[in-house]
Amino acid sequence: MLRFNILLIFVVLLLSSACAKQEIQKSKIKEKSLDLQVQEAYREGMEALDAGDVLYAAKKFNEVEILFPQSNSAPQSALMAAYSYYVQDYYGDAIAELERFIKVYPTNKDLSYAYYLLAICYYEQIVDEKKDLQSIINAKKTFNLIIKNYPNTEYAIDAEFKIDLINDVLAAKEMYLGRYYFDKKKWISAINRFREIIDNYDTTIYAEEALHRLVEVHYTIGLIHEAEKYAQLLGYNYQSSKWYENSYSLFDKTYEKRKKKRFKTYKKKDGGFIKKFKTLLE
């Protein structure tokens, strides 16, 4: 009887050991299977992206993130999903993915790139100065964020360049509205639009025209002294331009550029010379 009991215990221990080994082996197989699934999904996503099937690529990259959300591949895959949408101009989907990435991975090493791609998605939706104001505002806001938070990156360098172009677009919008109000004889609204350009976009290509338009509108409504102020400012900064010639032609032949000597005491400064002469407009 004793021998039987000992044999029974030995059999139980043997079976328990076998079951434990089987569970460990199953666990390893499952882990390996999950890792293989992640690798396979990412590989399929890259292949689909290279082939131009961006929707399937984004799906596979999202699948990687879902399968293994704690892995290093998860944030990378989230960015790749956003990039997949971007390359095919699915800006809305790309923006949604990038905004989610920024929220879910706020300390990720590629956060600067996520903000840059987000800004570019807004920027590339800008068509002209008469439309897409929200895209313009969002693009400028995001580029400014990049310059502030990531000043020593290549993204900041391009962001500064893009903001200059955006300012040209915003100035063009103000000019378009100013001309419209001038044609409709809405003088105050026209003046406000042209002043907006010389106050906030004085380094753009529209600054000299804005000065001429201010000469024009003040001359039209009989404020000759004010018109002369703007003409003098235009003459000092853009004397060789067609806009100065247009402004000068508004006045009679006896008109001389008064206070010319007064301007000689000032020196031009890049990136804000109009504000330097603000006292002339007061």
C-alpha positions as CSV (number, residue, x, y, z in Angstrom):
1,M,0.0,0.0,0.0
2,L,2.8,2.3,0.9
3,R,4.5,1.6,-2.4
4,F,1.3,2.4,-4.2
5,N,0.9,5.8,-2.5
6,I,4.5,6.7,-3.3
7,L,4.0,5.8,-6.9
8,L,0.8,7.9,-7.0
9,I,2.5,10.9,-5.6
10,F,5.3,10.6,-8.2
11,V,2.8,10.4,-11.0
12,V,1.0,13.5,-9.8
13,L,4.3,15.5,-9.5
14,L,5.3,14.3,-12.9
15,L,2.0,15.5,-14.4
16,S,2.2,18.8,-12.6
17,S,5.7,19.5,-13.9
18,A,4.6,18.6,-17.4
19,C,1.6,20.9,-17.2
20,A,3.8,23.8,-15.9
21,K,6.3,23.3,-18.7
22,Q,3.4,23.3,-21.2
23,E,2.0,26.6,-19.8
24,I,5.4,28.2,-20.0
25,Q,5.9,27.0,-23.5
26,K,2.4,28.3,-24.5
27,S,3.2,31.7,-22.9
28,K,6.4,32.0,-24.9
29,I,4.7,31.0,-28.1
30,K,2.0,33.6,-27.5
31,E,4.6,36.4,-26.7
32,K,6.6,35.4,-29.8
33,S,3.4,35.3,-31.8
34,L,2.4,38.9,-30.7
35,D,5.9,40.2,-31.5
36,L,5.7,38.6,-34.9
37,Q,2.3,40.1,-35.5
38,V,3.6,43.6,-34.7
39,Q,6.6,43.2,-37.0
40,E,4.4,41.8,-39.8
41,A,1.8,44.6,-39.5
42,Y,4.5,47.3,-39.5
43,R,6.1,45.7,-42.5
44,E,2.8,45.5,-44.4
45,G,2.2,49.1,-43.5
46,M,5.5,50.2,-45.0
47,E,5.0,48.1,-48.1
48,A,1.5,49.5,-48.6
49,L,2.8,53.1,-48.2
50,D,5.6,52.5,-50.8
51,A,2.9,51.1,-53.1
52,G,0.7,54.2,-52.6
53,D,-2.1,52.4,-50.7
54,V,-2.1,55.0,-47.9
55,L,-5.4,53.9,-46.4
56,Y,-4.3,50.3,-45.9
57,A,-0.9,51.5,-44.7
58,A,-2.5,53.7,-42.0
59,K,-4.7,50.8,-41.0
60,K,-1.7,48.5,-40.5
61,F,0.2,51.2,-38.6
62,N,-2.8,51.7,-36.3
63,E,-2.9,47.9,-35.9
64,V,0.6,47.9,-34.5
65,E,-0.3,50.5,-31.9
66,I,-3.4,48.5,-30.9
67,L,-1.5,45.2,-30.7
68,F,1.3,46.4,-28.5
69,P,0.5,49.9,-27.1
70,Q,3.4,49.8,-24.6
71,S,6.1,49.1,-27.1
72,N,8.5,51.5,-28.7
73,S,6.9,50.8,-32.0
74,A,3.5,52.2,-30.9
75,P,4.3,56.0,-31.1
76,Q,6.4,55.4,-34.2
77,S,3.5,53.6,-35.9
78,A,1.1,56.4,-34.8
79,L,3.3,59.0,-36.6
80,M,3.6,56.7,-39.6
81,A,-0.2,56.5,-39.8
82,A,-0.4,60.3,-39.8
83,Y,2.3,60.6,-42.4
84,S,0.5,58.0,-44.6
85,Y,-2.6,60.3,-44.7
86,Y,-0.5,63.4,-45.3
87,V,1.3,62.1,-48.4
88,Q,-2.1,61.6,-50.1
89,D,-3.4,65.0,-49.0
90,Y,-5.9,63.5,-46.5
91,Y,-5.2,66.4,-44.2
92,G,-8.2,66.0,-41.9
93,D,-7.2,62.4,-41.1
94,A,-3.6,63.4,-40.7
95,I,-4.4,66.2,-38.4
96,A,-6.6,64.0,-36.2
97,E,-3.8,61.4,-35.9
98,L,-1.3,64.0,-35.0
99,E,-3.5,65.7,-32.4
100,R,-4.0,62.3,-30.9
101,F,-0.3,61.6,-31.0
102,I,0.5,64.9,-29.2
103,K,-2.1,64.1,-26.5
104,V,-1.1,60.4,-26.0
105,Y,2.7,60.8,-26.2
106,P,3.4,64.3,-24.8
107,T,7.1,63.4,-23.9
108,N,8.0,61.5,-27.0
109,K,11.3,62.3,-28.7
110,D,9.6,62.9,-32.0
111,L,7.1,65.4,-30.6
112,S,8.8,68.3,-32.5
113,Y,8.3,66.4,-35.8
114,A,4.6,65.8,-34.9
115,Y,4.1,69.6,-34.4
116,Y,5.9,70.3,-37.6
117,L,3.9,67.9,-39.7
118,L,0.7,69.3,-38.1
119,A,1.7,72.8,-39.1
120,I,2.5,71.7,-42.6
121,C,-0.9,70.0,-42.9
122,Y,-2.5,73.3,-42.1
123,Y,-0.1,75.3,-44.3
124,E,-0.7,73.2,-47.4
125,Q,-4.5,73.8,-47.2
126,I,-4.0,77.5,-47.8
127,V,-5.3,78.3,-51.3
128,D,-5.4,82.1,-51.4
129,E,-5.9,85.2,-49.3
130,K,-9.7,85.2,-49.8
131,K,-10.2,81.7,-48.3
132,D,-8.9,79.3,-45.7
133,L,-8.5,81.8,-42.9
134,Q,-8.7,79.1,-40.2
135,S,-6.0,77.1,-41.9
136,I,-3.8,80.2,-42.1
137,I,-4.3,81.0,-38.4
138,N,-3.7,77.4,-37.3
139,A,-0.6,77.1,-39.4
140,K,0.9,80.4,-38.1
141,K,0.1,79.4,-34.5
142,T,1.7,76.0,-34.8
143,F,4.8,77.3,-36.5
144,N,5.2,79.9,-33.8
145,L,4.9,77.1,-31.2
146,I,7.7,75.3,-33.0
147,I,10.0,78.4,-33.0
148,K,9.3,78.9,-29.3
149,N,9.6,75.3,-28.0
150,Y,12.1,73.9,-30.5
151,P,14.3,76.9,-31.5
152,N,17.5,74.9,-32.3
153,T,15.9,72.4,-34.7
154,E,15.6,72.4,-38.5
155,Y,11.9,72.6,-38.1
156,A,12.3,76.1,-36.5
157,I,14.3,77.3,-39.4
158,D,11.6,76.3,-41.9
159,A,8.9,77.6,-39.6
160,E,10.4,81.1,-39.7
161,F,10.4,80.9,-43.5
162,K,6.8,79.7,-43.6
163,I,5.6,82.4,-41.3
164,D,7.1,85.0,-43.7
165,L,5.0,83.5,-46.5
166,I,1.9,83.3,-44.3
167,N,2.3,87.0,-43.4
168,D,2.4,87.8,-47.1
169,V,-0.9,85.9,-47.5
170,L,-2.4,87.7,-44.5
171,A,-1.3,91.1,-45.8
172,A,-2.7,90.2,-49.2
173,K,-6.1,89.4,-47.5
174,E,-6.0,92.8,-45.8
175,M,-5.2,94.5,-49.1
176,Y,-8.0,92.7,-50.9
177,L,-10.5,93.9,-48.3
178,G,-9.0,97.4,-48.2
179,R,-9.5,97.8,-52.0
180,Y,-13.0,96.4,-51.7
181,Y,-14.0,98.9,-49.0
182,F,-12.3,101.7,-51.0
183,D,-14.4,100.8,-54.1
184,K,-17.5,100.8,-52.0
185,K,-16.5,104.2,-50.5
186,K,-16.4,102.8,-47.0
187,W,-13.4,105.0,-46.1
188,I,-12.9,104.1,-42.4
189,S,-13.0,100.4,-43.1
190,A,-10.5,100.9,-46.0
191,I,-8.2,102.9,-43.8
192,N,-8.3,100.3,-41.0
193,R,-7.3,97.5,-43.5
194,F,-4.4,99.5,-45.0
195,R,-3.2,100.5,-41.5
196,E,-3.3,96.9,-40.5
197,I,-0.7,96.2,-43.2
198,I,1.7,98.9,-42.2
199,D,1.3,98.2,-38.5
200,N,1.6,94.4,-38.5
201,Y,2.9,93.3,-41.9
202,D,5.4,96.1,-42.8
203,T,8.0,93.7,-44.0
204,T,5.8,92.2,-46.7
205,I,5.6,93.1,-50.3
206,Y,2.3,94.9,-49.7
207,A,3.6,97.6,-47.4
208,E,4.4,100.2,-50.1
209,E,1.0,99.7,-51.8
210,A,-0.7,100.1,-48.4
211,L,1.0,103.4,-47.9
212,H,-0.1,104.6,-51.4
213,R,-3.6,103.5,-50.7
214,L,-3.6,105.5,-47.5
215,V,-2.4,108.5,-49.5
216,E,-5.2,107.9,-52.0
217,V,-8.0,107.4,-49.5
218,H,-7.1,110.5,-47.4
219,Y,-6.7,112.6,-50.5
220,T,-10.1,111.4,-51.8
221,I,-11.9,112.4,-48.7
222,G,-10.2,115.8,-48.5
223,L,-7.7,115.1,-45.7
224,I,-4.8,116.5,-47.7
225,H,-2.5,117.0,-44.7
226,E,-2.9,113.3,-43.7
227,A,-2.3,112.3,-47.3
228,E,0.9,114.2,-47.4
229,K,2.2,112.5,-44.3
230,Y,1.8,109.1,-45.9
231,A,3.2,110.3,-49.2
232,Q,6.3,111.5,-47.3
233,L,6.7,108.2,-45.6
234,L,6.2,106.3,-48.9
235,G,8.7,108.6,-50.6
236,Y,11.4,108.0,-47.9
237,N,11.1,104.2,-48.1
238,Y,10.1,103.6,-51.7
239,Q,10.9,106.7,-53.7
240,S,11.8,104.7,-56.8
241,S,8.6,102.6,-56.7
242,K,5.5,103.0,-59.0
243,W,3.4,103.4,-55.9
244,Y,5.3,106.6,-54.9
245,E,4.8,107.9,-58.5
246,N,1.1,107.2,-58.3
247,S,0.9,109.0,-54.9
248,Y,2.9,112.0,-56.2
249,S,0.6,112.2,-59.3
250,L,-2.4,112.8,-57.0
251,F,-1.1,116.2,-56.0
252,D,-0.8,119.2,-58.4
253,K,2.5,120.1,-60.0
254,T,3.3,122.7,-57.4
255,Y,3.4,120.0,-54.7
256,E,6.8,119.5,-53.3
257,K,7.9,116.8,-51.0
258,R,7.9,118.9,-47.9
259,K,9.7,118.0,-44.7
260,K,12.3,116.0,-46.8
261,K,15.1,117.3,-44.6
262,R,13.3,116.0,-41.6
263,F,13.6,112.4,-42.8
264,K,17.4,112.6,-43.2
265,T,17.9,112.4,-39.5
266,Y,16.4,108.9,-39.4
267,K,18.1,105.7,-40.4
268,K,16.4,102.8,-42.0
269,K,16.2,99.6,-40.0
270,D,15.2,96.2,-41.4
271,G,12.1,94.5,-40.2
272,G,10.2,97.4,-38.8
273,F,11.2,100.7,-40.4
274,I,7.6,101.9,-40.7
275,K,7.1,101.8,-36.9
276,K,10.3,103.9,-36.6
277,F,8.3,106.8,-38.2
278,K,5.1,106.3,-36.3
279,T,5.3,109.9,-35.0
280,L,4.7,111.1,-38.5
281,L,1.3,109.5,-38.5
282,E,0.1,111.0,-35.2
